Amino acid sequence: METRKISFLSPARQLLLRQLQDLQFGRIENLAVIRGEPVWDAGCRLIRTVKFGSANPPQTFSADFELKKQVRELFQTLDETSEGLILSLEVKHGLPFAVDIIQSPIRTGKEELGTR
């Protein structure tokens, strides 16, 4: 499946991308991830950082634009996380910059962990 263009993203991922572009600078906090998809609920917060003395016009959103590397890496991270909670997703220039995620530990048998 082609995932390099917005039109191929799920509606939840398209919304995340729009939020990043609208925010420009700041962070998204407490965003749940279920089956690799962002889930927007009342606990999620968008925190805008205002940069004084610089013009930061919002980016335009088009269904056909090519996803930047940072966005593709964010979605790959969501795929790999599957289930978890984004504590903080830092946004710079409308793009994901860094993310802190709480994810479930890998489940293995007790014997492998050395526990009884």
N, C-alpha and C positions, 0 to 999 in steps of 0.2 A: 504494500500500500504506500502510495506517495504521501509523505508527511512534510515535504519541504515548502508547501504552500498552505495558506490559511484555510482555503476552501475544503481541505481534506481533514481539518481538525474537528474534534467533537465540539458541540455547542459549549460545554463547560470549559474547554481549553481556549476556544475563541473568546469567551468572556474574560478569562484570565489574561489573555493577550491584550484585550481592550483596556482592562484595568491597569496593566503595566504602562500602556501608552498614555492613558489619561493621567496617571500618577506622575510620570516623568522622573521625579526624585522622591525617595521615601522608602517605605517598606509595607509589606502585607504581613499581618500576624494572625496566627491561629486559624490557618486554612487547612481543613481536613482533606486527606487524600484517601479515596476509596476506589479500589481496583484501578489505581493509577490515574484517577480523574480528580481534579479539584472539586470540592463540595463547599459551596457558599452557604453559610448559616449565620445566625445572629452573633456567634462568638468571634467571627472574623472581623479584623480591623484593618483599615487602610490608613496609613499615617503618611501624610505629605510633608516633605522637606521643602521649604521655600528658599530659593537661592536669590538673595537680593543683588541687584546690580547686573543681572544677566537675563537675557531674553530666552525663555524656554517654551517656544510655541508647541502646542500638542501635535503629535504626529497624526497623519491621516490614516484611516483604516480602510483597507481595500481587501476584498475577498481573494484577490489574485496575487498579493505580493509574496515574494520569497521570504521564508523565515530566516532570520539571522542565526548565526552559529550559537549565540548565547541562548536563544529561545529553543532551538533544537536540543541543546544540552539540558535545559530545564525539563523539557518534556521527556527526555531519556531518563532523567533522574526520577521523575514521577513514575515512569514505567517500571523502573528498578525498585522503587519504594513500595509500590502496590498499595499498602495500607500504612497510614501514618498521619502525622500532624506537622504541618509547616509552622514552626515557631515563628520564624522571621524570614521573609524573602526580600532582600535588599534590591532596590530598583535605582538605576542610574541611567539617565537619558532615555527613559522608557523601556529599558532592557533589564532582564534579570542579571544581577551582579554576583550575589552570594545567597546561599540558603542554609538555614538550620532546620533539620528535620528530626522529629522523634519517630522512630520506626520500631516495629515489633521485632524482638530478637528472633533469630533462626531457631526453630524448634527441632530438637534432636532427641534421641532416646537417652534415658538417664545413664545408661552404661557408658555412652560416649562422653558424657559430661563428668564422669567420675563420682556421681552422687548416688545415694541409695534410696 
